[in-house]
Amino acid sequence: MTDIQLLLSIGVPSLLVVLSWLSNNSRLGRAESRLDAMDKRFDRIDRRFDEVIAAIHKDTLEIMRAMTALHERVAVIETKQGQ
């Protein structure tokens, strides 16, 4: 085997491996940027979900306060009727 054949038999596969690695590396970079974008979207969705849950909780507390006040008024009226 001549020197040129030896260099080609080692160099060409090595070059292909390096090119393949570089290609995969750029694909990984794009995939990573997509995952970062998705992560930001999920963060926005999570914040919005927390806001909605807080609003529902606030409304629930307001309804419970109104029901308690109504119950107290009914109890006063029943007490007056019982006398």
DRENVOGU-899592 format. One record per atom (N, C-alpha, C): residue in three letters; z negated, y negated, x; atom name. Coordinates in steps of 0.05 Angstrom, whole numbers. Each point is the difference from the previous one (the first is absolute). Layout:
! residues N
{res->Ala Z->Z Y->Y X->X atom->CA}
...
END
This chain:
! residues 83
{res->Met Z->0 Y->23 X->17 atom->N}
{res->Met Z->0 Y->-23 X->-17 atom->CA}
{res->Met Z->0 Y->-25 X->18 atom->C}
{res->Thr Z->17 Y->-18 X->-6 atom->N}
{res->Thr Z->2 Y->-24 X->16 atom->CA}
{res->Thr Z->-21 Y->-20 X->-8 atom->C}
{res->Asp Z->-4 Y->-20 X->16 atom->N}
{res->Asp Z->-20 Y->-21 X->-6 atom->CA}
{res->Asp Z->6 Y->-14 X->-26 atom->C}
{res->Ile Z->26 Y->-6 X->-5 atom->N}
{res->Ile Z->7 Y->-14 X->-25 atom->CA}
{res->Ile Z->-6 Y->18 X->-24 atom->C}
{res->Gln Z->6 Y->26 X->1 atom->N}
{res->Gln Z->-6 Y->17 X->-22 atom->CA}
{res->Gln Z->-30 Y->2 X->-5 atom->C}
{res->Leu Z->-16 Y->1 X->21 atom->N}
{res->Leu Z->-29 Y->0 X->-2 atom->CA}
{res->Leu Z->-10 Y->-25 X->-13 atom->C}
{res->Leu Z->10 Y->-23 X->9 atom->N}
{res->Leu Z->-9 Y->-26 X->-11 atom->CA}
{res->Leu Z->8 Y->-2 X->-30 atom->C}
{res->Leu Z->24 Y->9 X->-7 atom->N}
{res->Leu Z->9 Y->-1 X->-27 atom->CA}
{res->Leu Z->-16 Y->20 X->-18 atom->C}
{res->Ser Z->-6 Y->23 X->11 atom->N}
{res->Ser Z->-15 Y->20 X->-16 atom->CA}
{res->Ser Z->-29 Y->-9 X->-5 atom->C}
{res->Ile Z->-11 Y->-16 X->18 atom->N}
{res->Ile Z->-27 Y->-11 X->-4 atom->CA}
{res->Ile Z->1 Y->-27 X->-14 atom->C}
{res->Gly Z->19 Y->-17 X->9 atom->N}
{res->Gly Z->1 Y->-28 X->-10 atom->CA}
{res->Gly Z->8 Y->-3 X->-29 atom->C}
{res->Val Z->20 Y->15 X->-9 atom->N}
{res->Val Z->10 Y->-4 X->-27 atom->CA}
{res->Val Z->-22 Y->8 X->-20 atom->C}
{res->Pro Z->-12 Y->24 X->2 atom->N}
{res->Pro Z->-21 Y->6 X->-19 atom->CA}
{res->Pro Z->-24 Y->-19 X->1 atom->C}
{res->Ser Z->-7 Y->-9 X->24 atom->N}
{res->Ser Z->-21 Y->-19 X->3 atom->CA}
{res->Ser Z->7 Y->-27 X->-14 atom->C}
{res->Leu Z->24 Y->-9 X->4 atom->N}
{res->Leu Z->9 Y->-24 X->-13 atom->CA}
{res->Leu Z->-1 Y->3 X->-31 atom->C}
{res->Leu Z->9 Y->23 X->-10 atom->N}
{res->Leu Z->-1 Y->5 X->-29 atom->CA}
{res->Leu Z->-29 Y->0 X->-10 atom->C}
{res->Val Z->-18 Y->12 X->15 atom->N}
{res->Val Z->-28 Y->0 X->-8 atom->CA}
{res->Val Z->-11 Y->-29 X->-1 atom->C}
{res->Val Z->7 Y->-16 X->20 atom->N}
{res->Val Z->-10 Y->-28 X->0 atom->CA}
{res->Val Z->12 Y->-15 X->-23 atom->C}
{res->Leu Z->26 Y->3 X->-5 atom->N}
{res->Leu Z->13 Y->-14 X->-23 atom->CA}
{res->Leu Z->-12 Y->9 X->-26 atom->C}
{res->Ser Z->-5 Y->25 X->-3 atom->N}
{res->Ser Z->-13 Y->11 X->-24 atom->CA}
{res->Ser Z->-28 Y->-12 X->-4 atom->C}
{res->Trp Z->-15 Y->-1 X->21 atom->N}
{res->Trp Z->-26 Y->-12 X->-1 atom->CA}
{res->Trp Z->0 Y->-29 X->-8 atom->C}
{res->Leu Z->19 Y->-15 X->11 atom->N}
{res->Leu Z->2 Y->-28 X->-7 atom->CA}
{res->Leu Z->8 Y->-4 X->-29 atom->C}
{res->Ser Z->18 Y->17 X->-9 atom->N}
{res->Ser Z->9 Y->-1 X->-28 atom->CA}
{res->Ser Z->-24 Y->6 X->-19 atom->C}
{res->Asn Z->-15 Y->20 X->6 atom->N}
{res->Asn Z->-23 Y->7 X->-16 atom->CA}
{res->Asn Z->-21 Y->-21 X->1 atom->C}
{res->Asn Z->-3 Y->-13 X->23 atom->N}
{res->Asn Z->-20 Y->-21 X->3 atom->CA}
{res->Asn Z->7 Y->-24 X->-18 atom->C}
{res->Ser Z->26 Y->-7 X->-2 atom->N}
{res->Ser Z->7 Y->-22 X->-17 atom->CA}
{res->Ser Z->-3 Y->7 X->-29 atom->C}
{res->Arg Z->5 Y->25 X->-7 atom->N}
{res->Arg Z->-4 Y->9 X->-28 atom->CA}
{res->Arg Z->-30 Y->-1 X->-7 atom->C}
{res->Leu Z->-17 Y->8 X->19 atom->N}
{res->Leu Z->-29 Y->-1 X->-4 atom->CA}
{res->Leu Z->-9 Y->-29 X->-4 atom->C}
{res->Gly Z->12 Y->-18 X->14 atom->N}
{res->Gly Z->-7 Y->-28 X->-3 atom->CA}
{res->Gly Z->7 Y->-10 X->-27 atom->C}
{res->Arg Z->23 Y->8 X->-10 atom->N}
{res->Arg Z->8 Y->-9 X->-27 atom->CA}
{res->Arg Z->-18 Y->13 X->-21 atom->C}
{res->Ala Z->-7 Y->26 X->4 atom->N}
{res->Ala Z->-18 Y->13 X->-19 atom->CA}
{res->Ala Z->-27 Y->-13 X->0 atom->C}
{res->Glu Z->-9 Y->-8 X->24 atom->N}
{res->Glu Z->-26 Y->-13 X->2 atom->CA}
{res->Glu Z->0 Y->-27 X->-15 atom->C}
{res->Ser Z->21 Y->-15 X->3 atom->N}
{res->Ser Z->2 Y->-25 X->-14 atom->CA}
{res->Ser Z->1 Y->4 X->-30 atom->C}
{res->Arg Z->13 Y->21 X->-9 atom->N}
{res->Arg Z->0 Y->5 X->-29 atom->CA}
{res->Arg Z->-28 Y->8 X->-10 atom->C}
{res->Leu Z->-14 Y->16 X->16 atom->N}
{res->Leu Z->-27 Y->8 X->-8 atom->CA}
{res->Leu Z->-19 Y->-24 X->0 atom->C}
{res->Asp Z->4 Y->-19 X->19 atom->N}
{res->Asp Z->-16 Y->-24 X->-1 atom->CA}
{res->Asp Z->5 Y->-17 X->-25 atom->C}
{res->Ala Z->26 Y->-1 X->-8 atom->N}
{res->Ala Z->7 Y->-15 X->-24 atom->CA}
{res->Ala Z->-13 Y->13 X->-24 atom->C}
{res->Met Z->1 Y->27 X->-1 atom->N}
{res->Met Z->-12 Y->14 X->-23 atom->CA}
{res->Met Z->-30 Y->-4 X->0 atom->C}
{res->Asp Z->-12 Y->0 X->23 atom->N}
{res->Asp Z->-29 Y->-4 X->2 atom->CA}
{res->Asp Z->-8 Y->-28 X->-11 atom->C}
{res->Lys Z->16 Y->-20 X->6 atom->N}
{res->Lys Z->-5 Y->-27 X->-10 atom->CA}
{res->Lys Z->2 Y->-1 X->-31 atom->C}
{res->Arg Z->21 Y->15 X->-10 atom->N}
{res->Arg Z->3 Y->1 X->-29 atom->CA}
{res->Arg Z->-24 Y->13 X->-13 atom->C}
{res->Phe Z->-9 Y->22 X->12 atom->N}
{res->Phe Z->-23 Y->15 X->-11 atom->CA}
{res->Phe Z->-25 Y->-18 X->1 atom->C}
{res->Asp Z->-3 Y->-16 X->21 atom->N}
{res->Asp Z->-22 Y->-18 X->1 atom->CA}
{res->Asp Z->0 Y->-20 X->-23 atom->C}
{res->Arg Z->24 Y->-11 X->-5 atom->N}
{res->Arg Z->3 Y->-19 X->-23 atom->CA}
{res->Arg Z->-6 Y->14 X->-26 atom->C}
{res->Ile Z->9 Y->24 X->-3 atom->N}
{res->Ile Z->-5 Y->15 X->-25 atom->CA}
{res->Ile Z->-30 Y->6 X->-2 atom->C}
{res->Asp Z->-13 Y->7 X->22 atom->N}
{res->Asp Z->-29 Y->5 X->-1 atom->CA}
{res->Asp Z->-15 Y->-25 X->-7 atom->C}
{res->Arg Z->7 Y->-23 X->11 atom->N}
{res->Arg Z->-13 Y->-25 X->-7 atom->CA}
{res->Arg Z->3 Y->-6 X->-29 atom->C}
{res->Arg Z->25 Y->4 X->-10 atom->N}
{res->Arg Z->5 Y->-6 X->-28 atom->CA}
{res->Arg Z->-16 Y->19 X->-18 atom->C}
{res->Phe Z->-1 Y->25 X->8 atom->N}
{res->Phe Z->-16 Y->20 X->-16 atom->CA}
{res->Phe Z->-29 Y->-9 X->-1 atom->C}
{res->Asp Z->-11 Y->-9 X->23 atom->N}
{res->Asp Z->-28 Y->-9 X->1 atom->CA}
{res->Asp Z->-4 Y->-24 X->-19 atom->C}
{res->Glu Z->20 Y->-18 X->0 atom->N}
{res->Glu Z->-2 Y->-24 X->-17 atom->CA}
{res->Glu Z->0 Y->9 X->-30 atom->C}
{res->Val Z->17 Y->19 X->-7 atom->N}
{res->Val Z->1 Y->9 X->-28 atom->CA}
{res->Val Z->-26 Y->13 X->-8 atom->C}
{res->Ile Z->-10 Y->17 X->18 atom->N}
{res->Ile Z->-26 Y->14 X->-6 atom->CA}
{res->Ile Z->-22 Y->-21 X->-3 atom->C}
{res->Ala Z->-1 Y->-20 X->16 atom->N}
{res->Ala Z->-20 Y->-21 X->-2 atom->CA}
{res->Ala Z->2 Y->-15 X->-26 atom->C}
{res->Ala Z->25 Y->-6 X->-9 atom->N}
{res->Ala Z->4 Y->-13 X->-25 atom->CA}
{res->Ala Z->-8 Y->17 X->-23 atom->C}
{res->Ile Z->6 Y->26 X->1 atom->N}
{res->Ile Z->-8 Y->18 X->-22 atom->CA}
{res->Ile Z->-31 Y->1 X->-1 atom->C}
{res->His Z->-12 Y->2 X->24 atom->N}
{res->His Z->-30 Y->1 X->1 atom->CA}
{res->His Z->-12 Y->-25 X->-13 atom->C}
{res->Lys Z->12 Y->-23 X->7 atom->N}
{res->Lys Z->-10 Y->-25 X->-11 atom->CA}
{res->Lys Z->3 Y->-1 X->-30 atom->C}
{res->Asp Z->23 Y->9 X->-10 atom->N}
{res->Asp Z->4 Y->0 X->-29 atom->CA}
{res->Asp Z->-19 Y->20 X->-14 atom->C}
{res->Thr Z->-5 Y->22 X->13 atom->N}
{res->Thr Z->-18 Y->20 X->-11 atom->CA}
{res->Thr Z->-28 Y->-11 X->-2 atom->C}
{res->Leu Z->-9 Y->-14 X->21 atom->N}
{res->Leu Z->-27 Y->-13 X->-1 atom->CA}
{res->Leu Z->-1 Y->-21 X->-22 atom->C}
{res->Glu Z->21 Y->-15 X->-3 atom->N}
{res->Glu Z->0 Y->-21 X->-21 atom->CA}
{res->Glu Z->-2 Y->13 X->-28 atom->C}
{res->Ile Z->15 Y->22 X->-4 atom->N}
{res->Ile Z->-2 Y->14 X->-26 atom->CA}
{res->Ile Z->-28 Y->11 X->-5 atom->C}
{res->Met Z->-12 Y->11 X->22 atom->N}
{res->Met Z->-27 Y->11 X->-3 atom->CA}
{res->Met Z->-20 Y->-21 X->-7 atom->C}
{res->Arg Z->3 Y->-24 X->13 atom->N}
{res->Arg Z->-18 Y->-22 X->-7 atom->CA}
{res->Arg Z->3 Y->-9 X->-29 atom->C}
{res->Ala Z->25 Y->-1 X->-9 atom->N}
{res->Ala Z->5 Y->-8 X->-28 atom->CA}
{res->Ala Z->-11 Y->20 X->-19 atom->C}
{res->Met Z->2 Y->26 X->6 atom->N}
{res->Met Z->-10 Y->21 X->-17 atom->CA}
{res->Met Z->-31 Y->-1 X->-1 atom->C}
{res->Thr Z->-12 Y->-5 X->23 atom->N}
{res->Thr Z->-29 Y->-2 X->2 atom->CA}
{res->Thr Z->-10 Y->-24 X->-17 atom->C}
{res->Ala Z->14 Y->-23 X->2 atom->N}
{res->Ala Z->-8 Y->-23 X->-16 atom->CA}
{res->Ala Z->3 Y->6 X->-30 atom->C}
{res->Leu Z->22 Y->13 X->-7 atom->N}
{res->Leu Z->4 Y->8 X->-28 atom->CA}
{res->Leu Z->-22 Y->19 X->-10 atom->C}
{res->His Z->-7 Y->19 X->17 atom->N}
{res->His Z->-20 Y->19 X->-7 atom->CA}
{res->His Z->-27 Y->-14 X->-5 atom->C}
{res->Glu Z->-6 Y->-19 X->17 atom->N}
{res->Glu Z->-25 Y->-16 X->-3 atom->CA}
{res->Glu Z->0 Y->-16 X->-26 atom->C}
{res->Arg Z->23 Y->-12 X->-6 atom->N}
{res->Arg Z->2 Y->-15 X->-25 atom->CA}
{res->Arg Z->-4 Y->18 X->-25 atom->C}
{res->Val Z->12 Y->24 X->2 atom->N}
{res->Val Z->-3 Y->19 X->-23 atom->CA}
{res->Val Z->-29 Y->8 X->-2 atom->C}
{res->Ala Z->-13 Y->5 X->23 atom->N}
{res->Ala Z->-28 Y->8 X->-1 atom->CA}
{res->Ala Z->-18 Y->-22 X->-12 atom->C}
{res->Val Z->6 Y->-25 X->5 atom->N}
{res->Val Z->-15 Y->-23 X->-11 atom->CA}
{res->Val Z->4 Y->0 X->-30 atom->C}
{res->Ile Z->25 Y->3 X->-9 atom->N}
{res->Ile Z->6 Y->0 X->-29 atom->CA}
{res->Ile Z->-13 Y->23 X->-14 atom->C}
{res->Glu Z->0 Y->23 X->12 atom->N}
{res->Glu Z->-13 Y->24 X->-12 atom->CA}
{res->Glu Z->-30 Y->-4 X->-2 atom->C}
{res->Thr Z->-11 Y->-13 X->20 atom->N}
{res->Thr Z->-29 Y->-6 X->0 atom->CA}
{res->Thr Z->-7 Y->-19 X->-23 atom->C}
{res->Lys Z->17 Y->-20 X->-3 atom->N}
{res->Lys Z->-5 Y->-19 X->-22 atom->CA}
{res->Lys Z->3 Y->13 X->-28 atom->C}
{res->Gln Z->18 Y->18 X->-2 atom->N}
{res->Gln Z->5 Y->13 X->-26 atom->CA}
{res->Gln Z->-23 Y->20 X->-6 atom->C}
{res->Gly Z->-12 Y->11 X->21 atom->N}
{res->Gly Z->-21 Y->20 X->-4 atom->CA}
{res->Gly Z->-26 Y->-13 X->-9 atom->C}
{res->Gln Z->-3 Y->-26 X->4 atom->N}
{res->Gln Z->-26 Y->-13 X->-7 atom->CA}
{res->Gln Z->-2 Y->-6 X->-28 atom->C}
END
